[in-house]
Amino acid sequence: MYMPAHFEETRADVLHRLIDDCPLGALVTVGPHGLDANHLPFELDASSGPHGTLRAHVARANPVWREAAERPDALVIFQGPSAYISPNWYPSKHEAHRQVPTYNYMVVHAHGRITVRDDERFVRGLVARLTRRMEAGEPAPWKIGDAPEDFIAQMLGAIVGIEIELTRLVGKWKLSQNKDTADRQGALDALRERGSDAQRAVSAAMDTAMGNE
């Protein structure tokens, strides 16, 4: 990933927080037919390994877990909030007209090696934890015990667990750090005024990057 120094984010807690907040990752691997990508919700164990460990499950019919035995190297991409930035939001554009459109975004690239965990206990625990987390906001959260045990056993038998101990985390926080203060503030204010969830999230991150919070 191209990384100008002013966009680099290296703080482990910040990178882990984005993964926790945006757990649907794109698992990129190299199979016998070249590059492949699978989109999976991941659990992050930040305390396991030097950079953390990711855990997920895939369909047993998905060849990625078998291919990982020969080619275990993997990249998981976690995309945080993003927002379009109009040049009209920069005060300097109205003076010199020397600005162009861009996108602001936050992204984490997590590198590691896949270990296959094809055992019922691992998969059941992972599914239970992911379910508790995803259902936490529901008035009556669904849990594994709500379904018949024979049905759950059948479903668990149809998936395989994977674990990725991370060897490297790369974070890019592109938040207009290459612009002057007035232009950064202009873009921030415009995003905040428009008010979608993603725009508000990007404006808040820009505010933090400017040292306003």
N, C-alpha and C positions, 0 to 999 in steps of 0.2 A: 504494500500500500504506500503510495506517495505520501511523504510526511514532512511538510515544512515545519521547522522547529517551533514556530509560534502556535501550531495546532496540536502539538503532541501532549497527550495526557498520560502521566506515568504513575499516578497515585493508585495503589492497589485497591484501597477502599472505594474510590470513585468508580473504578472499572468494575469491581464486584457489584456495586450498587446498580449500575446500569443493567448488568446481567440479571440481577434479582428483579428489577423493575420490568424488564423486557425479555422474559425467559424463552421466547420462541426464537431459536437460533437456526441458522442455515449451516448444516454439517456438510463440509466440502471434503470429498475424498477422491482418490485416484483408483479407479477400477480397471478391469481388463479392457474396457472400451473408452478409457480416458476419464476426464473429470466428471464427477457426479455430485449432486447436491440434494440433501434431504432436509426438510423443515420439521424440527422437533422441539417440543417444550423440554427444557433442561432444568435440572436441579443443580444448584451450585453448592458445594461444600467448601467454603473458603478456608477452612482450617486443615484440609487434607492436602498435603504436598506443598511445594514451595510457592506455587501460584494458585492453588485451589484445584478442585476436581469437579468435573461435570458428569452428571449421570442422566441417562435417558433410556427410552425403550423404542424398539422398532418392530414392525411386523415380521413375524418369522419368515414370511414369504419374500421379504425385502432382501436382496442379495448382499446389501452393504455389510452386514455383520459377518458373513462368510468371507467376503473379499478382504475385510479388515485383518484377517489372520495372516494374509500375505503382505498387505500394504496398510500397516496400522497408522501411519502418519495422517493427521487430520487437522483441519482448520474449521472452527465454528465462528460464524459471524453473527454478532448481536447488534441490531440496528435500533438506536434510540430515537427520540423525537427528531423530526426534521421539518424545515420550513423554507419556502421560497422567499428570496430577498429581492425586492424591486429596487432598481437604481434610483427611482423617484423618492425613496425614503432617505437618501443621503443628502444632507444640506449642500455638500460640495457639488453634487450633480447640477444643481440649479445655478451654480456660479460658473463652473468650467465645463460642464457636460462631459466629463471624462470618467464615467462610471458605467458598469455593465451589470446585468442580472447575475445572480448566483444562488446557491442553496447553502443553508447552514444545517449542520447535522452533528450527531454524536454517534460513534460506532466503536465497538470493541472487536478485535480479532483475537481469538483464543486458539493457541496452537498446542497440540499434544499428540498422544498416541492412544489409540483405542484398545481397550481390553474388553473382550466379550464376557458377559456375565449371564450365562444361560442356566440359571437356577431359579426355581420358583420362589424361594425365600427372598432373594434379592429383588426380583421383579415385583412381588407383592408389596414389600416394604416401600419401594420407590413409587408405585402407583398410589399407595395409601397416602404417602407424604404429599405427592403432587396434588392429589384430589383434595386433601385437607386445605392446602394453600389456595387452590383455585376456587374452592367452594366457600371460602371463609366469609365472603360478603353476602352469601345467600341467606334468606330468612330461615330456611330449613335445609342446611347443607347436606348434600348427598354424600353417603359413605359406602364403602365396599359392602358392609353388612346389610345394606338395603336390598341387595340382589341375592337370589338363591346361590348357595355355595357351589353347586354343580355348574351353574352358569359362569360364575366368577372363575372357577378352575379352568373351564373351557377357554375363557377369554385370556387368562394369564398364560395358558399353554400356547396361545397364538402369537405371543410377543417374546422378544429377547432383549435382555438388558445390555447396555453398553456403558462403559466408564472411561473417562478421558482424564488422566492426570496431566495438568497443564504444565508445559515447559516454557511458555512465553505468553504474555499478554501485551497487546498493542492497542492503545487507545488514541483516537483522533476526535478532538472536539473542535470542529470548525465553526467558530462563533464570531466571525468578523474581527479577530484579533489583529489582522493585517490592515485595518482601517484606522483613521484617526478617531479621537474620542467623540467628536460631534457626529460623525457618520455612524459610529457604533450605537450611540444613543438614539439617533434618528431611526435606525432599523429596529432597535429594541422597542421603542415607543410604538412604532407602526404595528409590529407583531402583537403587542399587548392590546392595542386598540381593536384589532381584528378578532381576537378572542377565541379561536378554536383551541381545543385541548393541546394539539401539537404546537401551535403558535405560542400559546402561553408557556408551555414547557421550554421551548427554545428561548423565548424572551427572558425567562427566569434564569436559565443557564448563562445567557449573555450578561445578565445583571451580575451574577456571581463572578464571571470571568473578568468583569470590569472592576471588581472589588467593591460593589455597592451593597453586597449582603455579607 
